[in-house]
Structure formats: structure tokens, C-alpha cells
Amino acid sequence: MKPHSFFKNLSVLLALNMLVKPVWIFLIDRVVQNQLGYQVYGRYFALLNLSYVLLFIADAGLSNMLNQKLARNQAVNIRQLFFGKVFLLLLYLLACMATGLLTQIDQWQIFGYIISIQTLNSLFTFLRSIITAQQFFKTDAWFSVMDKTLVIIFCAPFLYGASFGSISLLLFLQLQLVATGISVVTALSFVLSTKININSLPQKTTAVLAQILPFTVIILLMSAHYRLDGFLLERLHINGAYEAGLYAAGYRLLDAGNMVGYLAAGFLVPFIARNFDNKNVVAQTILFTRHCLLFFGVTLACFVWVNAKWLQQLLYVENNSGAASVLRLCVAALPAYLLTHIYGSALTATSKFSSFIYLLVFSVAINVLVNLWLIPIYGASGAATAALVSQYICAIGCMVLVHQKLGIKINALSIFLTILAAALFYAIFYFGDALSINVWLTLLFAVILVLASSFIFRSPIKKFFTLIE
């Protein structure tokens, strides 16, 4: 696939997710939190984060390894890996129950639904990895929004229709479970209908384990880096459940922005793996993706930093004095998340595992130590600060590793332009706030400026595609 086709399909993926995922995040999940309250939602958020940290057991890198190998046209026995996947899912269920007993979880019914949903999500991701590895990017774009679209359809009547009654946390989880189950069945039907060789010679179990081990470690470390703080917050702070709910409110906006990076990474890994021998294509793709994602990330971070109080009042019914500060700190880490997605994908796709793992170990250690120090004192703000520090360490480290291992230039001019854009948009939002201009008008002006910039620089963009095709 040519880079032009790659970005065309990526645009479809992003467009669909930008339509569906914000609806799920802000019109469903956020409303559920407002109805349940920070305390109840905080306990749910803590258990959800714990399930994410343990989720590496459910996949053990199988999806990433399968994605990479199929993208490189290497023979794999999908049937063998599928049965291995089922075994890992059973191990995940046992690990969650054991961890729940050790940490003295008392909401077993809620935790049971959470891990059931995560189990189906993991299977759904495995099936989608087969689809993307075969370069069915448009098909995967539709699958990427299927589960959340169904959840929106199922939950909307309870949240916005008076005749259905109010929604409870238990019902919210049950509807998610049904939606995810339907998505898994549909994805499995598509995979079985495609002409993919699933019966190549099986490998020895030890050989498969050796291949997936690096992916397993990377998934474990990244899950811990992204999600462990929410669980630690609920356990370490004296008012842990409420602080976890407060952190969830800020993390939601970060998660919405990070969705773009997560989706781009899902495309980058198979694309870079397939074009591994064409260094120029890989370098230009990484650089162009960084331009787009980082521009988006710094713009959103600047907007939230200036308008955090306005956003807090707009989105949530509880008026906590520290909520705006948590929101600022959470979204300020977004550019780091996006950089890690881009450069971490490059390291994974090119099998530069050991250096990436060492960097992740260091980043997670920093994150845990800072969390242990700050959470008991500052609660949600402490957790957000820890993430801010460790995520930027990880992002910068990934950039340096890709430069060293793959010979891809960091491009100082690109970084300078990104900083310049951040300063420009921060100034726009700051003076808009200082002059008491309506926030929506300021935001509209920023969007118009972005569209105008895209029009002005359309020629360089066309040259980019011409260069790498």
C-alpha cells in the first residue's frame, strides 16, 4: 500500500472515530458519571484501571505479533494462535479474581462485569489485528466504532428518555457487555469469510512464547504506565474513591484526545512493518504523522489550560475547586502520549524491543515513585503530575531511540514550528479569555485558522505524497 492510500484510509478511520467516540465519551460516559456521582464512578474507574493493567495477560502480545507478521507476509498459524488466545483469556480471568482477593475488592459483581467486557474487548482487538494486517484498513475503520456505536444506541434511551427510567452502574455495564459481544461475533464472521490462510504449519509452543514475549512485556509496561495511577489513587488517598472520580473527569478529556494517537498507532505498526525496507517512506510517514498529531495535541492542550474552569462547569455537575487544575495537568500530557504512540509504534514494528522495554521500565518506575510520593498528599493532582513527568520522559526517549536505532531524523525545524504553533494558539486562547470573548467564538476562530493553514500549505502536503509514493 502506498503512503497516500495509507493516509486516506487513516483519514476514514479518524473521521469515523471523531464522530462516534466523542459522543460515547461526552454524551454517554460523562453523563453516567454525573448521574452516579464522583464517589460511585470513582470506585468503578479504579476497578476499570486495574482490569486494564492486568489485560496484558489476556493477549500477551499475540495481537501485535500477529499484526506485524501478517503485515510482513510471514507464515503464521492463526488457528493455533486463536486457541492460545482463548487460553490466555482464561488466565486473565483467574488473574483478575486472584488480584481482587489480594487487594480485598468488595464490589465483585461490578468487577465481574468489567473483566467480562475486557475479555470480549481483547478478543475483538485480536480479530481486528488480523483485519488490519491484511490491509483491510477501511473495514477495520468501521469495526473500530462498532462497539461504541452500539453502546450509544443502547444507553441513550436510559440517559435521555424519561420513559426508560434512570441508568444504574450495573445496567451500564450490562449494555456494554451486550454491545461488545455483538461486535465480536460480527468481526469473527468477517475474518472467517476472508481468504486468509489459517492452517499454515503450527509452531512449537516455546517458539510462539519466545516470539510474543517482547510484545507481552511492552503491553504490560504501557498498561501500567497509563492505568495504574487510577487504582493507586483509590487505594492510597484517604478519600480515594472521590479523588479517583475527580481524576476520571480529567482523564476523560485526555482519553478523548489520545484516541487519535491510539488509532494512528493501530495503522502505523502494520504499515511500517510492511514498508520496513523503504527507509524514506518510513521516515516521511513518521514525520508527517507527527506533524498532524502533535499540532492537534498542543492546540487542545493550550485550549484546556486556558479554559479549564469553563470546561469543568460545562461538563460536570459537581463544582470542585481543584477539578480545573486536574483537568489542566491531565490534558497537558496529551502531546507526550501522541509522541509515544508514533515512535513506540516505529520501535515495535521494526522489532527494536529491548531498548523500548528498558525505556518503559524506567518511565513506569518514575511514574510509580512519583505517585507514591504525591498521591497521599495531593490526590488526583498528584497522580496527574506524575503522569505528566513520566509521559514526557517516555516520549522524548522514544524519539531519541528511533533516531538512534532507525536513523530517522528528529527534525529540529518541525519541533520549532510545533512550539511556535503552541505559542500562537495559547496567545489566542489567553487573550480571548482576558478580553472576555465568548469561548465558542475563540474556539471557532482557532478552527478557522487551522483550516486556513491547511489551505495555505496544501502544496507542501501534495509534495509530501508525491515524494514518498
Buried (B, 14 or more C-beta within 10 A) or exposed (E): BEBBBBBBBBEBBBEBBBEBBEBBBBBBBBBBBBBBBBBBBBBBBBBBBBBBBBBBBBBBBBBBBBBBBBBBEEEBBBEBBBEBBEEBBEEBBEBBBEBBEEEEBEBEEBBBBBBBBBBBBBBBBBBBBBBBBBBBBBBBBBBBBBBBBBBBEBBBEBBEEEEEEEBBBEBBBBBBBBBBBBBBEBBBEBBEEEEBEBEEEBBEEEEBBEBBBBBBBBBBBBBBBBBBBBBBBBBBBEBBBBBBBBBBBBBBBBBBBBBBBBBBBBBBBBBBBBBBEBEEBBBBBBBBBBBBBBBBBBBBBBBBBBBBBBBBEEBBEBEBEBBBBBBBBBBBBBBBBBBBBBBBBBBBBBEBBEBBBEBBBBBBEBBBEBBEEBBBEBBBBBBBBBBBBBBBBBBBBBBBBBBEBBEBEBBEEBEEBBEEBBEBBBEBBBEBBEEEBEBEEBBEBBEEBBEEEEEEEEEEBEEBBEEBE
